[in-house]
Amino acid sequence: MILSNIKTSRIPNRVNLIFSDHSYLPFFIDDTVKLSLIKNQEIDPEKLNLIITASLKYLGREYALRQIALSPKTEKILSQKLKQYFFKATKKFKLFSNFSVSPIISKIISDLKSKGLLNQSDFTLYFVNKNKNKSQAQVKYLLQQQGINFEPSTLDDQSAIKKILIKKRIDQKYIADFKLKTKLYASLFRSGFQISDIKAAIDDFLQLK
């Protein structure tokens, strides 16, 4: 196989490697120097393996950093997202086909973790704030699904319920309607709140009205 061309990309610090079989790979510009790549170079299987590995690492790292910039991530969440991303990439770039990405995902995760970019505490704080209207039990369960054991000692279910009441504009007239009150209790109970907390929160909330 021949490396037919090294074309500049519109994306900063990226080039596209064009091969004689009409396939191409996005590539970090600095890696062309590291691997001594030049136009019209003959690429043997060993060199091609290094090129594919470097391209996957580059694309995966860039994707992972974009995901972390959007919101904190755990190792488990980011690993799953990288698997999905690489699955799509193997469909787009034929040179990635049948290439094992598991070691590359592990390397990306390890590098990001060593740089403090995968902080479980940051994710937990982000997740709790994002789900502040859910019950302690529900938040704990959802975090456990993400592989995090969390004791929600800092959460306050009654405060969360009151925020929901404010959002729904609940007042004495609403609670006086038996059907509406029952519907409200059922909705809060399905969200994971205890009946005792629901009653206490509503009573306290109405006293402030």
QUIBELDA-V879154 format. One record per pair of residues at least 24 apart in sequence whose C-alpha atoms are under 10 Angstrom apart, sorted by the first residue. I is the first residue (numbers start at 1). GAP is how many residues later the second one is. D is the distance in whole Angstrom. If there is no record, write none. Layout:
I|GAP|D + I|GAP|D
This chain:
1|39|10 + 1|40|9 + 1|41|6 + 1|42|5 + 1|43|7 + 1|44|9 + 1|47|9 + 2|37|9 + 2|38|6 + 2|39|6 + 2|40|4 + 2|41|6 + 2|42|9 + 3|34|8 + 3|35|7 + 3|36|6 + 3|37|5 + 3|38|5 + 3|39|6 + 3|40|7 + 3|45|10 + 4|34|9 + 4|35|6 + 4|36|5 + 4|37|7 + 4|38|9 + 5|32|10 + 5|33|8 + 5|34|5 + 5|35|7 + 5|36|9 + 6|26|9 + 6|31|9 + 6|32|7 + 6|33|6 + 6|34|9 + 7|32|10 + 14|44|10 + 16|39|10 + 17|34|9 + 17|38|10 + 19|24|9 + 23|70|7 + 23|71|7 + 23|72|7 + 24|68|10 + 24|69|7 + 24|70|8 + 24|71|8 + 25|26|9 + 25|27|8 + 25|30|7 + 25|31|9 + 25|34|10 + 25|67|10 + 25|68|7 + 25|69|9 + 25|70|8 + 25|71|9 + 26|26|10 + 26|28|10 + 26|29|6 + 26|30|9 + 26|32|8 + 26|33|8 + 26|67|9 + 27|24|8 + 27|25|9 + 27|27|8 + 27|28|5 + 27|29|9 + 27|30|9 + 27|31|7 + 27|32|8 + 28|26|8 + 28|27|7 + 28|29|9 + 28|30|6 + 28|31|8 + 31|24|9 + 31|27|9 + 48|47|9 + 49|46|10 + 49|47|10 + 49|50|9 + 51|44|10 + 52|43|7 + 52|44|7 + 52|47|8 + 53|43|9 + 53|46|9 + 53|47|9 + 53|48|9 + 53|50|10 + 53|51|8 + 54|50|9 + 55|41|9 + 56|30|8 + 56|33|9 + 56|34|10 + 56|40|8 + 56|43|10 + 56|45|8 + 56|48|7 + 56|49|9 + 57|44|9 + 57|46|10 + 57|47|6 + 57|48|8 + 57|50|8 + 57|51|7 + 58|46|10 + 58|50|9 + 59|26|9 + 59|27|9 + 59|30|9 + 60|25|8 + 60|26|8 + 60|29|10 + 60|41|10 + 60|44|8 + 60|45|8 + 60|48|7 + 60|49|10 + 61|43|10 + 61|44|9 + 61|46|10 + 61|47|6 + 61|48|9 + 61|50|9 + 61|51|9 + 62|46|10 + 64|41|10 + 64|44|8 + 64|45|9 + 64|48|9 + 65|47|9 + 65|52|9 + 68|44|10 + 68|49|8 + 68|50|8 + 69|48|10 + 71|51|9 + 71|52|8 + 71|55|8 + 71|56|10 + 72|45|8 + 72|46|7 + 72|47|8 + 72|48|8 + 72|49|9 + 72|50|6 + 72|51|5 + 72|52|9 + 72|53|9 + 72|54|7 + 72|55|9 + 73|44|8 + 73|45|6 + 73|46|8 + 73|47|8 + 73|49|8 + 73|50|6 + 73|51|9 + 73|53|9 + 73|54|10 + 73|73|10 + 74|35|10 + 74|39|9 + 74|43|9 + 74|44|6 + 74|45|7 + 74|46|6 + 74|47|9 + 74|48|9 + 74|49|7 + 74|50|9 + 74|72|8 + 74|73|8 + 74|74|9 + 75|31|10 + 75|34|7 + 75|35|9 + 75|37|9 + 75|38|8 + 75|42|10 + 75|43|7 + 75|44|9 + 75|45|8 + 75|71|9 + 75|72|9 + 76|33|9 + 76|69|10 + 76|70|7 + 76|71|7 + 76|72|10 + 77|69|7 + 77|70|9 + 78|27|9 + 78|30|10 + 78|31|8 + 78|40|9 + 79|26|7 + 79|27|8 + 79|29|9 + 79|30|7 + 80|25|9 + 82|26|9 + 82|27|10 + 120|27|10 + 120|28|8 + 121|27|10 + 123|25|10 + 124|24|8 + 124|25|10 + 124|26|8 + 128|24|9 + 128|26|10 + 128|27|8 + 129|26|10 + 131|29|9 + 132|24|9 + 132|25|9 + 132|27|9 + 132|28|6 + 132|29|10 + 132|31|9 + 132|32|10 + 133|24|8 + 133|25|10 + 133|26|9 + 133|27|5 + 133|28|7 + 133|29|9 + 133|30|7 + 133|31|7 + 133|55|10 + 133|58|9 + 134|26|7 + 134|27|8 + 134|30|9 + 134|54|9 + 134|57|6 + 134|58|7 + 134|59|8 + 135|24|10 + 135|25|7 + 135|26|8 + 135|53|9 + 135|54|9 + 135|55|10 + 135|56|7 + 135|57|5 + 135|58|5 + 135|59|8 + 136|24|9 + 136|55|10 + 136|56|8 + 136|57|8 + 136|58|10 + 137|54|9 + 137|55|6 + 137|56|8 + 137|57|9 + 138|52|10 + 138|53|7 + 138|54|6 + 138|55|8 + 139|53|9 + 156|41|10 + 157|35|10 + 157|36|7 + 157|37|9 + 157|40|7 + 157|41|8 + 157|44|9 + 158|35|9 + 158|36|10 + 158|38|10 + 158|39|6 + 158|40|7 + 158|41|9 + 158|42|7 + 158|43|5 + 158|44|9 + 158|46|9 + 158|47|10 + 159|38|10 + 159|42|7 + 159|46|10 + 160|33|9 + 160|38|10 + 160|41|9 + 161|27|8 + 161|32|8 + 161|36|8 + 161|37|7 + 161|38|10 + 161|39|10 + 161|40|6 + 161|41|8 + 161|44|9 + 162|36|9 + 162|38|10 + 162|39|6 + 162|40|7 + 162|42|9 + 162|43|6 + 162|44|10 + 163|38|10 + 163|42|10 + 164|24|9 + 165|36|9 + 165|37|8 + 165|40|8 + 165|41|10 + 166|39|9 + 170|32|9 + 170|35|9 + 170|36|9 + 170|39|10 + 171|31|9 + 171|34|9 + 171|35|7 + 171|38|8 + 172|30|10 + 172|31|10 + 172|33|10 + 172|34|7 + 172|35|9 + 172|37|8 + 175|27|9 + 175|28|10 + 175|31|9
